[in-house]
Amino acid sequence: MLAFRRLRDLRLAIVVPTLNEEGTLRHILPTVLPLADEVVVSDGGSTDRTVEVARELGARVVTGSPGRGGQLTRGAAAATEADILLFLHADTLPPPDAARLVRAAVAAGAVGGGFRVRFDDGRRLLRLGEWLIDLRTSLTRLPLGDQAQFVTREAFDTLGGYRDWPILEDLDFAWRMQRRWGRRRLAIIDEKVTTAARRFVEQGVVRTVATNWLIWLLFGFGVSPHRLARLYRHIR
């Protein structure tokens, strides 16, 4: 069992979904590549130099149709030797000791989890946004995609990977992990990933948080993610 293996023996793969993220990849890949045994960039049809930049910097690249859920699952399929999969948004930087922390959580019995989060912008309203995310994470123990979700390969395969949805694939996956193994088997690592505040800055913190919560509420009442995607505005 993974819990009884030495930390250094647990092979970690990082999967990064992309769509026109040339600039952010230049920023994050030099930091991310040394952390993992393997880094896979799963591209959804970029029209800039995202794919070329990923390959030039040393990541493995897989390509396919757009849609984060499908891209994450394709990326995981390409990481054939990994014991642990960490899914990292292209605009998010993990802490320097992320690999050790994830391996330690899995060795202690976690099947998956995520990190706390901070924004790359220090304005006061964004600190409020961080606090709300932290509160939601503490109450639900459901870390989402921008919190660098991770999972053991065994658990990922058991759940059948992410659903091929336009949004909410991360919430659905965390819910399925929790229902299958319980709250205690999901680790919330106190170290923080740093994620881009671009959507909060563009749309406003209050509006973005309110929209997110509305989407989650409607999803809980059974509204299709394909319909809810109309409420979600992608910002790059």
KOLVO-905365 format. One line per field, with one value per residue (C-alpha): x, y, z. Coordinates in Angstrom, 2 decimals. Example, Ala and Ser with C-alpha at 12.3 -4.5 7.8 and 13.67 -1.06 7.14 Angstrom:
2
x <- (12.30, 13.67)
y <- (-4.50, -1.06)
z <- (7.80, 7.14)
***
This chain:
236
x <- (0.00, 1.13, 0.93, 3.80, 6.20, 9.10, 8.31, 11.06, 9.63, 6.27, 6.43, 4.66, 3.31, 2.01, -0.66, -1.24, -4.29, -3.78, -5.56, -3.53, -1.29, 2.06, 2.95, 1.96, 3.80, 7.01, 6.52, 5.46, 7.16, 10.73, 9.46, 7.21, 9.47, 12.02, 9.24, 7.89, 9.09, 7.04, 5.16, 2.43, 0.88, -2.55, -3.50, -7.01, -6.23, -4.14, -3.61, -0.56, 2.81, 1.65, 2.50, 5.88, 6.85, 5.84, 8.00, 10.93, 10.94, 10.87, 7.27, 5.50, 2.59, -0.71, -3.37, -7.09, -10.37, -10.90, -12.61, -10.72, -12.19, -11.23, -7.84, -7.04, -8.01, -5.93, -2.97, -3.34, -3.45, -0.11, 1.56, 1.74, 4.39, 2.96, 1.78, 0.35, -1.23, -1.25, -3.43, -2.15, -3.84, -1.53, -1.81, -0.98, 2.38, 2.84, 4.96, 8.62, 8.07, 4.80, 6.11, 7.29, 4.03, 1.88, 3.96, 3.80, 0.01, -0.40, 2.07, -0.01, -3.14, -4.74, -6.23, -6.24, -6.59, -5.36, -3.67, -4.74, -4.63, -3.37, -3.73, -0.87, -2.38, -2.21, -5.19, -7.50, -10.60, -8.56, -7.43, -11.14, -11.49, -8.68, -10.37, -13.68, -11.96, -10.15, -13.42, -15.21, -12.36, -12.30, -16.06, -16.43, -12.98, -13.53, -10.40, -11.01, -8.89, -7.19, -5.98, -3.82, -5.96, -3.97, -4.98, -3.36, -3.32, -5.25, -8.04, -8.11, -8.58, -11.21, -13.27, -12.76, -11.02, -12.65, -15.93, -15.67, -17.51, -16.91, -16.90, -17.30, -15.24, -13.07, -15.97, -17.53, -14.23, -13.66, -17.24, -16.75, -13.50, -15.21, -18.24, -16.05, -13.42, -14.75, -13.68, -10.71, -9.03, -8.89, -5.86, -5.97, -2.34, -1.82, 0.92, -0.50, -0.41, -0.31, -2.95, -3.71, -6.32, -7.09, -10.72, -11.41, -9.74, -11.58, -15.04, -14.74, -14.25, -17.83, -19.34, -16.95, -17.54, -21.31, -21.27, -19.23, -21.56, -24.61, -23.13, -22.36, -25.86, -27.56, -25.32, -26.35, -29.96, -29.21, -28.60, -26.34, -22.74, -23.24, -26.01, -24.11, -21.10, -23.05, -22.68, -18.93, -16.73, -13.20, -10.63, -7.11)
y <- (0.00, 3.58, 4.57, 2.23, 3.24, 5.61, 9.15, 9.22, 6.10, 7.72, 8.98, 12.29, 13.59, 17.13, 17.65, 21.18, 21.86, 24.70, 26.80, 29.74, 29.94, 30.63, 33.45, 31.72, 28.53, 30.48, 31.67, 28.48, 25.57, 26.41, 26.21, 23.18, 20.89, 20.23, 19.33, 16.23, 13.03, 14.00, 17.08, 16.69, 19.66, 18.73, 21.25, 21.92, 23.44, 26.53, 28.94, 30.63, 28.96, 27.13, 23.67, 24.72, 26.49, 23.47, 21.15, 23.56, 23.81, 20.03, 19.01, 16.13, 17.40, 15.75, 17.46, 17.10, 18.95, 21.82, 21.25, 21.07, 17.75, 15.91, 17.59, 16.56, 12.95, 12.82, 14.26, 11.70, 8.89, 10.05, 9.92, 6.14, 5.71, 8.04, 6.94, 10.42, 12.89, 16.63, 18.80, 22.35, 25.24, 27.05, 30.28, 28.71, 28.26, 25.57, 26.20, 25.11, 22.03, 20.97, 17.59, 16.63, 17.78, 15.82, 12.67, 12.98, 13.37, 10.28, 8.27, 9.19, 7.73, 10.48, 9.43, 13.03, 16.64, 20.13, 23.25, 26.51, 29.41, 32.97, 35.41, 37.05, 40.45, 42.02, 44.38, 44.22, 42.80, 39.90, 39.11, 38.82, 36.46, 34.30, 34.20, 33.10, 30.34, 29.21, 29.20, 27.21, 24.71, 24.28, 23.72, 21.38, 19.76, 19.98, 21.54, 22.76, 22.96, 26.26, 24.69, 22.13, 19.03, 15.83, 12.17, 8.77, 6.98, 4.11, 6.44, 8.32, 5.10, 3.86, 7.01, 6.92, 10.29, 13.64, 14.00, 15.68, 18.83, 22.48, 23.56, 22.01, 18.93, 19.78, 20.09, 16.89, 15.04, 16.25, 15.27, 11.81, 11.36, 12.43, 10.19, 7.19, 7.55, 10.09, 13.57, 12.37, 10.81, 14.20, 16.21, 20.01, 21.13, 24.40, 25.64, 27.86, 27.80, 31.21, 31.63, 34.47, 36.97, 37.98, 36.82, 38.46, 41.68, 41.78, 40.94, 42.19, 40.12, 40.28, 39.53, 36.63, 35.04, 35.49, 33.95, 30.99, 30.32, 30.65, 28.11, 25.68, 26.12, 25.49, 22.50, 21.11, 21.38, 19.37, 22.00, 20.65, 21.95, 22.52, 25.02, 26.54, 27.17, 30.12, 31.88, 31.34, 33.82, 32.73, 35.46, 35.36)
z <- (0.00, -0.70, 2.96, 3.83, 1.05, 1.58, 0.49, -2.10, -3.75, -4.47, -8.04, -8.60, -11.90, -12.37, -15.03, -16.38, -18.60, -21.06, -23.65, -24.95, -21.89, -23.56, -21.20, -17.98, -18.95, -19.39, -15.82, -14.03, -15.82, -14.74, -11.14, -11.61, -13.64, -10.83, -8.38, -10.11, -11.70, -14.73, -15.96, -18.57, -20.34, -21.67, -24.32, -25.59, -28.98, -28.27, -31.15, -29.62, -28.89, -25.75, -27.12, -28.49, -25.25, -23.15, -25.24, -25.36, -21.57, -21.11, -20.43, -22.12, -24.22, -25.12, -27.20, -27.76, -27.68, -25.19, -21.86, -18.60, -17.40, -20.56, -20.69, -17.11, -17.75, -20.96, -19.10, -16.33, -18.89, -20.27, -16.83, -16.78, -14.07, -11.42, -7.99, -7.31, -9.72, -8.98, -11.22, -11.51, -13.31, -15.70, -13.72, -10.35, -8.63, -5.97, -2.87, -3.12, -0.94, -2.61, -3.72, -0.22, 1.34, -1.11, -0.74, 3.05, 2.99, 0.83, 2.91, 5.97, 4.37, 2.28, -1.07, -2.28, -1.31, -2.09, -0.73, 0.82, -1.64, -1.98, -4.86, -6.71, -5.97, -2.52, -2.58, 0.43, -1.26, -2.59, 0.96, 1.72, -1.23, 0.15, 3.54, 1.99, 0.03, 3.16, 5.12, 2.43, 2.30, 6.08, 6.25, 3.29, 2.92, -0.82, -2.38, -5.92, -9.05, -8.29, -5.04, -6.87, -6.39, -5.97, -5.84, -5.82, -9.15, -7.58, -6.38, -9.68, -11.63, -9.17, -9.77, -13.52, -13.63, -14.19, -15.99, -19.40, -18.31, -19.27, -15.58, -12.10, -12.95, -9.93, -7.47, -8.79, -8.46, -4.89, -3.97, -5.41, -3.49, -0.29, -0.81, -1.58, 1.16, 3.64, 4.75, 6.77, 3.73, 1.98, 3.09, 3.20, 3.20, 5.07, 2.74, -0.01, -3.77, -5.44, -8.12, -10.53, -9.42, -13.01, -13.01, -9.63, -10.76, -14.09, -12.73, -9.16, -6.00, -4.73, -8.13, -8.77, -5.36, -5.70, -9.19, -7.99, -5.08, -7.34, -9.75, -6.89, -5.45, -8.79, -9.39, -6.02, -7.14, -10.27, -12.96, -15.71, -15.81, -19.54, -18.76, -15.85, -18.08, -19.52, -16.17, -16.00, -17.80, -18.70, -18.18, -19.63)
***
